[in-house]
């Protein structure tokens, strides 16, 4: 069963590339996306795996060469937590 099959979709976001991986022993889906002229990356975790972690702990999973100010967390989904980073304005 695909644990990421119920991802919420945003009709204004274009998924450019996605790849599954493991971060700190947790399944993760990395999505490279474009939204309104902004490029970014989301590391999407299952809430059942990482829901007990604080935002700072989640940022530590991803914080490899990116400023902590450039990492955002979205907990709006019932099943997923999005750690967003790598933002660039698409010229």
N, CA, C and O atoms as a GROMACS GRO file, in nm:
protein
  364
    1UNK      N    1   0.084  -0.120   0.000
    1UNK     CA    2   0.000   0.000   0.000
    1UNK      C    3   0.087   0.125   0.000
    1UNK      O    4   0.187   0.132   0.072
    2UNK      N    5   0.049   0.221  -0.079
    2UNK     CA    6   0.122   0.346  -0.090
    2UNK      C    7   0.080   0.440   0.023
    2UNK      O    8  -0.034   0.488   0.026
    3UNK      N    9   0.170   0.465   0.115
    3UNK     CA   10   0.139   0.549   0.230
    3UNK      C   11   0.120   0.696   0.194
    3UNK      O   12   0.068   0.774   0.274
    4UNK      N   13   0.161   0.735   0.075
    4UNK     CA   14   0.150   0.874   0.033
    4UNK      C   15   0.040   0.895  -0.073
    4UNK      O   16   0.038   0.999  -0.139
    5UNK      N   17  -0.048   0.799  -0.088
    5UNK     CA   18  -0.150   0.808  -0.193
    5UNK      C   19  -0.258   0.912  -0.164
    5UNK      O   20  -0.326   0.958  -0.256
    6UNK      N   21  -0.275   0.951  -0.039
    6UNK     CA   22  -0.381   1.046  -0.004
    6UNK      C   23  -0.331   1.188   0.015
    6UNK      O   24  -0.395   1.268   0.084
    7UNK      N   25  -0.217   1.222  -0.045
    7UNK     CA   26  -0.164   1.357  -0.030
    7UNK      C   27  -0.264   1.461  -0.078
    7UNK      O   28  -0.324   1.444  -0.184
    8UNK      N   29  -0.282   1.567  -0.002
    8UNK     CA   30  -0.369   1.674  -0.050
    8UNK      C   31  -0.305   1.741  -0.171
    8UNK      O   32  -0.183   1.754  -0.178
    9UNK      N   33  -0.386   1.783  -0.264
    9UNK     CA   34  -0.336   1.848  -0.385
    9UNK      C   35  -0.378   1.994  -0.387
    9UNK      O   36  -0.488   2.030  -0.346
   10UNK      N   37  -0.287   2.076  -0.435
   10UNK     CA   38  -0.315   2.217  -0.455
   10UNK      C   39  -0.312   2.240  -0.606
   10UNK      O   40  -0.208   2.222  -0.670
   11UNK      N   41  -0.425   2.280  -0.662
   11UNK     CA   42  -0.435   2.293  -0.809
   11UNK      C   43  -0.338   2.397  -0.865
   11UNK      O   44  -0.310   2.394  -0.985
   12UNK      N   45  -0.288   2.488  -0.781
   12UNK     CA   46  -0.196   2.591  -0.829
   12UNK      C   47  -0.050   2.550  -0.814
   12UNK      O   48   0.038   2.624  -0.858
   13UNK      N   49  -0.022   2.436  -0.754
   13UNK     CA   50   0.115   2.389  -0.736
   13UNK      C   51   0.145   2.282  -0.840
   13UNK      O   52   0.068   2.187  -0.857
   14UNK      N   53   0.257   2.298  -0.909
   14UNK     CA   54   0.302   2.201  -1.008
   14UNK      C   55   0.414   2.118  -0.946
   14UNK      O   56   0.516   2.173  -0.905
   15UNK      N   57   0.396   1.987  -0.940
   15UNK     CA   58   0.499   1.897  -0.890
   15UNK      C   59   0.594   1.868  -1.006
   15UNK      O   60   0.554   1.809  -1.107
   16UNK      N   61   0.719   1.909  -0.991
   16UNK     CA   62   0.819   1.894  -1.097
   16UNK      C   63   0.888   1.758  -1.092
   16UNK      O   64   0.927   1.703  -1.195
   17UNK      N   65   0.903   1.706  -0.970
   17UNK     CA   66   0.977   1.582  -0.949
   17UNK      C   67   0.947   1.534  -0.809
   17UNK      O   68   0.931   1.614  -0.718
   18UNK      N   69   0.940   1.403  -0.790
   18UNK     CA   70   0.926   1.351  -0.655
   18UNK      C   71   1.002   1.220  -0.641
   18UNK      O   72   1.019   1.145  -0.737
   19UNK      N   73   1.048   1.195  -0.519
   19UNK     CA   74   1.126   1.075  -0.492
   19UNK      C   75   1.106   1.036  -0.347
   19UNK      O   76   1.100   1.121  -0.259
   20UNK      N   77   1.095   0.907  -0.323
   20UNK     CA   78   1.081   0.854  -0.189
   20UNK      C   79   1.219   0.833  -0.127
   20UNK      O   80   1.317   0.810  -0.197
   21UNK      N   81   1.224   0.842   0.006
   21UNK     CA   82   1.349   0.820   0.075
   21UNK      C   83   1.326   0.787   0.221
   21UNK      O   84   1.213   0.767   0.266
   22UNK      N   85   1.436   0.782   0.294
   22UNK     CA   86   1.434   0.758   0.438
   22UNK      C   87   1.516   0.869   0.504
   22UNK      O   88   1.628   0.897   0.462
   23UNK      N   89   1.459   0.931   0.606
   23UNK     CA   90   1.529   1.031   0.686
   23UNK      C   91   1.511   0.992   0.831
   23UNK      O   92   1.398   0.980   0.880
   24UNK      N   93   1.622   0.971   0.902
   24UNK     CA   94   1.619   0.930   1.043
   24UNK      C   95   1.524   0.812   1.065
   24UNK      O   96   1.445   0.812   1.159
   25UNK      N   97   1.533   0.713   0.978
   25UNK     CA   98   1.453   0.590   0.984
   25UNK      C   99   1.305   0.610   0.953
   25UNK      O  100   1.226   0.518   0.975
   26UNK      N  101   1.264   0.726   0.903
   26UNK     CA  102   1.124   0.752   0.869
   26UNK      C  103   1.108   0.760   0.718
   26UNK      O  104   1.194   0.815   0.649
   27UNK      N  105   0.998   0.704   0.667
   27UNK     CA  106   0.966   0.720   0.526
   27UNK      C  107   0.936   0.866   0.496
   27UNK      O  108   0.873   0.935   0.576
   28UNK      N  109   0.981   0.911   0.381
   28UNK     CA  110   0.958   1.050   0.342
   28UNK      C  111   0.940   1.054   0.190
   28UNK      O  112   1.000   0.976   0.116
   29UNK      N  113   0.857   1.146   0.146
   29UNK     CA  114   0.841   1.173   0.004
   29UNK      C  115   0.891   1.315  -0.019
   29UNK      O  116   0.839   1.411   0.038
   30UNK      N  117   0.994   1.328  -0.104
   30UNK     CA  118   1.046   1.460  -0.140
   30UNK      C  119   0.977   1.504  -0.267
   30UNK      O  120   0.975   1.431  -0.366
   31UNK      N  121   0.921   1.624  -0.264
   31UNK     CA  122   0.860   1.682  -0.384
   31UNK      C  123   0.927   1.814  -0.415
   31UNK      O  124   0.937   1.902  -0.330
   32UNK      N  125   0.974   1.827  -0.539
   32UNK     CA  126   1.023   1.955  -0.590
   32UNK      C  127   0.904   2.016  -0.663
   32UNK      O  128   0.842   1.951  -0.747
   33UNK      N  129   0.873   2.141  -0.632
   33UNK     CA  130   0.750   2.200  -0.683
   33UNK      C  131   0.770   2.344  -0.726
   33UNK      O  132   0.872   2.407  -0.698
   34UNK      N  133   0.670   2.395  -0.796
   34UNK     CA  134   0.663   2.534  -0.838
   34UNK      C  135   0.525   2.588  -0.802
   34UNK      O  136   0.423   2.524  -0.827
   35UNK      N  137   0.525   2.707  -0.742
   35UNK     CA  138   0.398   2.771  -0.705
   35UNK      C  139   0.414   2.921  -0.721
   35UNK      O  140   0.496   2.982  -0.652
   36UNK      N  141   0.338   2.981  -0.808
   36UNK     CA  142   0.332   3.126  -0.824
   36UNK      C  143   0.471   3.188  -0.838
   36UNK      O  144   0.500   3.290  -0.776
   37UNK      N  145   0.556   3.127  -0.920
   37UNK     CA  146   0.690   3.181  -0.946
   37UNK      C  147   0.794   3.144  -0.842
   37UNK      O  148   0.907   3.192  -0.849
   38UNK      N  149   0.758   3.061  -0.746
   38UNK     CA  150   0.851   3.017  -0.642
   38UNK      C  151   0.876   2.869  -0.659
   38UNK      O  152   0.784   2.790  -0.677
   39UNK      N  153   1.004   2.831  -0.653
   39UNK     CA  154   1.043   2.691  -0.654
   39UNK      C  155   1.076   2.650  -0.511
   39UNK      O  156   1.128   2.732  -0.434
   40UNK      N  157   1.047   2.527  -0.475
   40UNK     CA  158   1.078   2.480  -0.341
   40UNK      C  159   1.077   2.329  -0.335
   40UNK      O  160   1.047   2.260  -0.433
   41UNK      N  161   1.110   2.278  -0.218
   41UNK     CA  162   1.112   2.135  -0.192
   41UNK      C  163   1.032   2.109  -0.066
   41UNK      O  164   1.041   2.185   0.031
   42UNK      N  165   0.953   2.004  -0.067
   42UNK     CA  166   0.883   1.959   0.053
   42UNK      C  167   0.929   1.818   0.086
   42UNK      O  168   0.930   1.730   0.000
   43UNK      N  169   0.966   1.798   0.211
   43UNK     CA  170   0.989   1.664   0.264
   43UNK      C  171   0.862   1.630   0.339
   43UNK      O  172   0.831   1.693   0.440
   44UNK      N  173   0.789   1.531   0.291
   44UNK     CA  174   0.658   1.499   0.346
   44UNK      C  175   0.668   1.372   0.429
   44UNK      O  176   0.706   1.266   0.378
   45UNK      N  177   0.635   1.385   0.556
   45UNK     CA  178   0.641   1.273   0.650
   45UNK      C  179   0.500   1.230   0.688
   45UNK      O  180   0.406   1.309   0.680
   46UNK      N  181   0.486   1.107   0.730
   46UNK     CA  182   0.359   1.059   0.785
   46UNK      C  183   0.344   1.113   0.927
   46UNK      O  184   0.436   1.103   1.008
   47UNK      N  185   0.230   1.169   0.956
   47UNK     CA  186   0.205   1.224   1.089
   47UNK      C  187   0.217   1.116   1.196
   47UNK      O  188   0.261   1.143   1.308
   48UNK      N  189   0.177   0.993   1.163
   48UNK     CA  190   0.186   0.884   1.261
   48UNK      C  191   0.332   0.855   1.299
   48UNK      O  192   0.358   0.802   1.407
   49UNK      N  193   0.427   0.888   1.211
   49UNK     CA  194   0.568   0.866   1.240
   49UNK      C  195   0.633   0.980   1.317
   49UNK      O  196   0.708   0.956   1.411
   50UNK      N  197   0.603   1.104   1.279
   50UNK     CA  198   0.677   1.217   1.334
   50UNK      C  199   0.589   1.321   1.403
   50UNK      O  200   0.637   1.429   1.439
   51UNK      N  201   0.461   1.290   1.423
   51UNK     CA  202   0.368   1.387   1.482
   51UNK      C  203   0.407   1.433   1.621
   51UNK      O  204   0.367   1.542   1.662
   52UNK      N  205   0.484   1.354   1.695
   52UNK     CA  206   0.526   1.392   1.829
   52UNK      C  207   0.651   1.478   1.833
   52UNK      O  208   0.692   1.522   1.940
   53UNK      N  209   0.712   1.502   1.717
   53UNK     CA  210   0.833   1.584   1.712
   53UNK      C  211   0.796   1.731   1.703
   53UNK      O  212   0.696   1.767   1.640
   54UNK      N  213   0.876   1.815   1.766
   54UNK     CA  214   0.855   1.960   1.759
   54UNK      C  215   0.899   2.010   1.621
   54UNK      O  216   0.966   1.938   1.547
   55UNK      N  217   0.861   2.133   1.588
   55UNK     CA  218   0.904   2.193   1.462
   55UNK      C  219   1.057   2.198   1.454
   55UNK      O  220   1.114   2.168   1.350
   56UNK      N  221   1.123   2.234   1.564
   56UNK     CA  222   1.269   2.241   1.564
   56UNK      C  223   1.331   2.104   1.539
   56UNK      O  224   1.432   2.094   1.469
   57UNK      N  225   1.274   2.000   1.596
   57UNK     CA  226   1.326   1.864   1.573
   57UNK      C  227   1.308   1.824   1.427
   57UNK      O  228   1.397   1.762   1.368
   58UNK      N  229   1.193   1.858   1.369
   58UNK     CA  230   1.171   1.829   1.227
   58UNK      C  231   1.268   1.907   1.139
   58UNK      O  232   1.320   1.853   1.041
   59UNK      N  233   1.292   2.032   1.173
   59UNK     CA  234   1.389   2.112   1.098
   59UNK      C  235   1.528   2.050   1.104
   59UNK      O  236   1.602   2.055   1.007
   60UNK      N  237   1.563   1.991   1.218
   60UNK     CA  238   1.693   1.926   1.232
   60UNK      C  239   1.709   1.808   1.136
   60UNK      O  240   1.820   1.780   1.091
   61UNK      N  241   1.599   1.740   1.103
   61UNK     CA  242   1.605   1.630   1.006
   61UNK      C  243   1.652   1.680   0.870
   61UNK      O  244   1.723   1.609   0.798
   62UNK      N  245   1.614   1.802   0.834
   62UNK     CA  246   1.635   1.856   0.700
   62UNK      C  247   1.750   1.955   0.696
   62UNK      O  248   1.811   1.974   0.590
   63UNK      N  249   1.782   2.018   0.806
   63UNK     CA  250   1.876   2.130   0.812
   63UNK      C  251   2.018   2.086   0.776
   63UNK      O  252   2.104   2.070   0.863
   64UNK      N  253   2.042   2.067   0.650
   64UNK     CA  254   2.174   2.031   0.598
   64UNK      C  255   2.214   2.133   0.492
   64UNK      O  256   2.194   2.110   0.372
   65UNK      N  257   2.268   2.243   0.534
   65UNK     CA  258   2.312   2.344   0.439
   65UNK      C  259   2.210   2.453   0.410
   65UNK      O  260   2.238   2.543   0.332
   66UNK      N  261   2.093   2.446   0.471
   66UNK     CA  262   1.993   2.550   0.453
   66UNK      C  263   1.980   2.629   0.583
   66UNK      O  264   1.990   2.572   0.691
   67UNK      N  265   1.958   2.757   0.571
   67UNK     CA  266   1.933   2.839   0.689
   67UNK      C  267   1.802   2.795   0.754
   67UNK      O  268   1.704   2.768   0.684
   68UNK      N  269   1.801   2.786   0.886
   68UNK     CA  270   1.679   2.746   0.957
   68UNK      C  271   1.565   2.844   0.929
   68UNK      O  272   1.448   2.807   0.940
   69UNK      N  273   1.599   2.968   0.893
   69UNK     CA  274   1.494   3.066   0.859
   69UNK      C  275   1.424   3.030   0.729
   69UNK      O  276   1.314   3.079   0.703
   70UNK      N  277   1.486   2.947   0.648
   70UNK     CA  278   1.430   2.911   0.518
   70UNK      C  279   1.355   2.778   0.522
   70UNK      O  280   1.325   2.722   0.417
   71UNK      N  281   1.324   2.727   0.640
   71UNK     CA  282   1.251   2.602   0.654
   71UNK      C  283   1.117   2.632   0.721
   71UNK      O  284   1.113   2.694   0.827
   72UNK      N  285   1.009   2.588   0.658
   72UNK     CA  286   0.876   2.606   0.718
   72UNK      C  287   0.813   2.469   0.740
   72UNK      O  288   0.846   2.373   0.671
   73UNK      N  289   0.722   2.462   0.836
   73UNK     CA  290   0.653   2.338   0.868
   73UNK      C  291   0.503   2.360   0.848
   73UNK      O  292   0.448   2.462   0.889
   74UNK      N  293   0.439   2.264   0.784
   74UNK     CA  294   0.294   2.269   0.766
   74UNK      C  295   0.233   2.142   0.826
   74UNK      O  296   0.265   2.031   0.784
   75UNK      N  297   0.146   2.160   0.924
   75UNK     CA  298   0.079   2.048   0.990
   75UNK      C  299  -0.070   2.050   0.962
   75UNK      O  300  -0.149   2.001   1.043
   76UNK      N  301  -0.111   2.104   0.848
   76UNK     CA  302  -0.253   2.120   0.819
   76UNK      C  303  -0.321   1.991   0.774
   76UNK      O  304  -0.443   1.979   0.784
   77UNK      N  305  -0.246   1.897   0.727
   77UNK     CA  306  -0.304   1.772   0.680
   77UNK      C  307  -0.331   1.678   0.796
   77UNK      O  308  -0.261   1.682   0.898
   78UNK      N  309  -0.433   1.594   0.782
   78UNK     CA  310  -0.464   1.495   0.887
   78UNK      C  311  -0.362   1.383   0.892
   78UNK      O  312  -0.340   1.325   0.998
   79UNK      N  313  -0.299   1.351   0.778
   79UNK     CA  314  -0.209   1.236   0.772
   79UNK      C  315  -0.062   1.272   0.754
   79UNK      O  316   0.025   1.188   0.777
   80UNK      N  317  -0.033   1.396   0.712
   80UNK     CA  318   0.103   1.429   0.670
   80UNK      C  319   0.154   1.557   0.736
   80UNK      O  320   0.076   1.645   0.774
   81UNK      N  321   0.286   1.564   0.748
   81UNK     CA  322   0.354   1.686   0.791
   81UNK      C  323   0.451   1.724   0.680
   81UNK      O  324   0.531   1.642   0.636
   82UNK      N  325   0.444   1.849   0.636
   82UNK     CA  326   0.527   1.900   0.529
   82UNK      C  327   0.639   1.986   0.588
   82UNK      O  328   0.612   2.080   0.663
   83UNK      N  329   0.764   1.953   0.555
   83UNK     CA  330   0.879   2.036   0.591
   83UNK      C  331   0.927   2.096   0.459
   83UNK      O  332   0.977   2.026   0.372
   84UNK      N  333   0.912   2.228   0.446
   84UNK     CA  334   0.935   2.297   0.320
   84UNK      C  335   1.066   2.377   0.327
   84UNK      O  336   1.093   2.443   0.428
   85UNK      N  337   1.146   2.370   0.221
   85UNK     CA  338   1.275   2.438   0.222
   85UNK      C  339   1.325   2.456   0.079
   85UNK      O  340   1.259   2.417  -0.016
   86UNK      N  341   1.444   2.518   0.067
   86UNK     CA  342   1.506   2.534  -0.064
   86UNK      C  343   1.432   2.631  -0.155
   86UNK      O  344   1.430   2.613  -0.277
   87UNK      N  345   1.372   2.734  -0.098
   87UNK     CA  346   1.291   2.827  -0.175
   87UNK      C  347   1.378   2.914  -0.267
   87UNK      O  348   1.482   2.965  -0.226
   88UNK      N  349   1.333   2.930  -0.392
   88UNK     CA  350   1.398   3.017  -0.488
   88UNK      C  351   1.290   3.084  -0.572
   88UNK      O  352   1.186   3.025  -0.601
   89UNK      N  353   1.316   3.208  -0.610
   89UNK     CA  354   1.226   3.275  -0.702
   89UNK      C  355   1.266   3.234  -0.841
   89UNK      O  356   1.382   3.246  -0.880
   90UNK      N  357   1.168   3.184  -0.918
   90UNK     CA  358   1.191   3.139  -1.055
   90UNK      C  359   1.197   3.260  -1.146
   90UNK      O  360   1.097   3.328  -1.167
   91UNK      N  361   1.316   3.288  -1.200
   91UNK     CA  362   1.333   3.406  -1.288
   91UNK      C  363   1.281   3.384  -1.425
   91UNK      O  364   1.288   3.473  -1.509
   0.00000   0.00000   0.00000
